[in-house]
Amino acid sequence: MDAVLAWLTTPVGVVAVGISGGVVGAVGAAFGVLAFVSPPREPTKKLQWAPCELTTAIQGGGIATTNLVIWNGGPTLHGNEFATLAPLELVASAGAVLDHIAVASVKNPANDVKVRRRTDRMRRARIDFEYLNHGDGFVLTVRHTGGVPQIKGEIVGAAGPERSALQLARSAMHMFSVLMHGRRHAKRELWLRRLSSLSMLVMMPLAPFALSLQWDWRIQVGYEAMCGIAIAFALMTTVRDDWSPLVP
C-alpha cells in the first residue's frame, strides 16, 4: 500500500490520476447530456436462438439430431406479432429435410409452444406460441439431414430471429454442469467461478504495486490499460444461466 501511495505522489502518478479523472468526468458528462436530451427508447423485441451440439450425432443414412435453443432476449413477444407471410419457422439447410421435430422442453408451460408441419413439406415447420416473456424459451429436438436448421421469420416492427452462438458458447460450461450434477449444484459452481474470476481481476492491476516492481511508466500505463480491457471483456462475457437448464 505504501508503494501505491508513493507512486501516486510522483509527477507521473499525479498526471495519470488527473488524466484518468478527466476522462471519467468527460465520459460521465457526455452520457448525462445524452440521457437528458435523448427521448426514452422503447425496448427492442429480440428473439434469439442457437444450436446446442451436446446431443448432435450422425446416425445411419446421414441423419443428425440437433437441439435448438430459442429464447426471448427482449420485452414480451406475442406469437401473433410475426408477419402473416413470414411466420416463425424452422427451415432445413439447402438440399436437406426435416425428418422429425419435437418440443423437448419449455421454461414456462403457459407459453403453449407448438410445432406444425404439413406432411408434404419436409423442409419447413411452423412454430407457434402464445407469448414469451423476457427470458422465456424452449428447446426443439430436430432430426434432420444436412447442416444445422435455421430459425426464420419476421417480427413486425423489429428484426427477425437472431442467431446468438456467442451466448451459447459462454454458457457451455454451465450447461455441462447442469446435465452432469443438476441445476442447484451447477449454480453453486457458477458463482464460485464468478468470485474466483473477480478476485483475479481485482488483483491484476494491483500486482505491480504489491510486488514493488520498478517499471518504466510507459510499461506501467500499458499494463494497467490491458488490465482494464481484460476486466471489461470478462464483464461482457459473464456466464449466463437463464436458459441453459432447458437443455435436455
N, C-alpha and C positions, 0 to 999 in steps of 0.2 A: 504494500500500500504506500509505503514511503517513496518507493521508486516511481509510482504513478504520480504522486503529488509533486515530486521533484521534476518530473518530465513536464508536467502541466505548467510549472513556473518558468520553464525555459522559453526563449523567444519563439522557437518552433512550436512548442506546445500552446503558447498563448495565441499565435497566429492560427494554428489548427482549430482550436476551440472557437475562436472568433469566426473563422470561415464556416465551420460546422453550424454554429448558432445562426449565422446569417442565412445560410442555405435553408435550414429548417424553418426559420421565420418567414423567408420569402415563399417557400412552398406552402406553408400553412396559410399565409395571407392570400396566395393565389387560389387555393382551394376554398377559402372563406368567401372570396369575391365571386367565384364561380357558383358556389352553393347559393349565394344571395340573389344573383341575377338570373340564374337558370331556373326555368319553370320545373316543377316536380314532374318526373317521368313516370309513366305507367309501367308496372313490371312487365317484362317481356315474356311471352309464352314460349316455352322451350321444352320440347320432348326430346330426350336423349336415349341413345341405345348403344350397345356394344356387344360383340360376340364374346362369350366365355368359353375358352378352349379346354376347360377342365375335363369335360367328358367327350370331347370330339374324338371320334375313332373311325377309321376307314374300315368298312365291313365288306362282305362279298358283293361283287357286282358294282364296285365303285360307289357304294352308298356310304355317306358320312352322317354322323349325328352331332349337331351343334346346339348349344344353349345360347339363346339371345336374351340379354337383359335389357328391358325397356323401362325407363323411369321418367318422372316429371321433374325437371330441374327448375321450373318457374312457378308462376301462380296457378291456381286451379284451372284445369283444362277439361272441357266437356267433349264428349265424343262427337257431338253434332257441330263442332267448330271446324271440322275438316270440310274442304270443298267437295261438293257432290260428285264432280267428275274426277277428283283426285283424293279419294278416301285413304285412310291409313291402311297400308297393305304390306304384306311380306312378299318380296319378289325374289325369285331364284336368279342366280347368275346366268350369264349368257350361255345358251345351249344346255342348261341344267333343268331339273324338275324337282318339285317338292313332293316327296313320297309320303310323308306323314308329318302332321303338326299337332302338338298338344300344349295346353297351358299347364306348365309344370308347377308353378306356384304363383300366388298373388299376395302382396303385402296386406291389402285391405280387401276382404271379400265383397264389400259393398260396391267396389268398382265395377263388378259384373263384366269381367273381361271374357270375350268370346272370339273364336276364330271360325270364319265361314269360308267355304270354298266349293265352287261348283265342280261336279265330277269331271266335266270336260275341260277344266282349266287346271293344268298341272304346274304352272309357273307362278301363279299368283294366289294369295289368300287374303281375304279382308279381315282386319282386326277391329272389333267394336268394343267399346267400354262406355259405362255411364258417365264417369268422371274420374279424374286423377288429381288429388290434392298434391301440394308440393311434397316431394319425397316418396309419393306412392309409386309403385312399379310392379312389374310382373316378369316372369321368365317363360319363354317359349322353348320347347324342345322340338327341334326340327330334324327330320331325317330327309336327306337330300343328296343329289348328285352335284358334281361341280364344286365351285367355290362357295364361300360363306354367303348366304342370302342377305338381302338388304331390306331395310325398313324405309318405305317411301310414303309420300303423301304431302298435302299442302294444307297448312293451318291458315285459316282466313285471318289476314292482318299480321301474320308472323312468319318466320322462316319454317321450313319443313323439318322433319325429324333429323337430328344431328348425331352423327356417329362420334362417340366420345371415348375412344380407346385409351386416352391418357388417364382418365379417371379409373377405368377398369384396371389398367396396369398398376397404378399406385395403390389399388385395393387388393391386389392379387394375394399378397402375404396374409392379409386378414381373412380372405375367403378360404384359403387353405386351412387356416387355424379354425375357422368356423366348421368346416367339413370334418376335421380330424378330432376336435376337442369340444365342440359345442359353442353356442353363442356367448354364454357367460364367461367361460374360460378365455375365449378369443378376445372379448372386450377388455378383460383384465390385462392380457398380454399387450393389447394395443396401447393402453395407457402407460404401461411400463416402458414400451418403446418410445412413446412420445416424451416422457420425462427424461429418459436417457439421452435422446437427441437434443432436448432443450438444454440439459446440463452441459453437454459437449459444446453446443453453440455459444453458450454464455462464457465458458472458459476460454474458447479460442481467442477472442480479441484481447483477453487479459493475460494470456500466457507469456508474451514477451516481457511484460512488466513484472509478473510474478517471478520469472526466471532471471530478472535483472540483465536482460540482453541489451548490449550496446549496439544497436543497429543504426545505420545511416537513416536520416529522416525520410529520404525518398523510399527506402525499403519499408520503413515502418508504415508510411501512408499507404503504400501499395498493399501491404499485408492486411491492414485494417479494412481497406476497400474490398479486398477479396473476402474477408470475413463477413462484411456486410452483405455482399452478393450471396454468399453461402447461406446466411440466415434468411434472406428474402426468398431464396429458392426453396429452402426447407419449409418455410411457412406456406408457400404457394402449392407445394406438393404434399401437404399433410395428408396422411392416410385417412380416407373417409370410409365409414361403415354403414351408410344409410340404406343401401340396397343389397350389400353383399350377403347378408343372411338369407336372401331369397334364393340363392343358388342351390339347386337340389343336389 
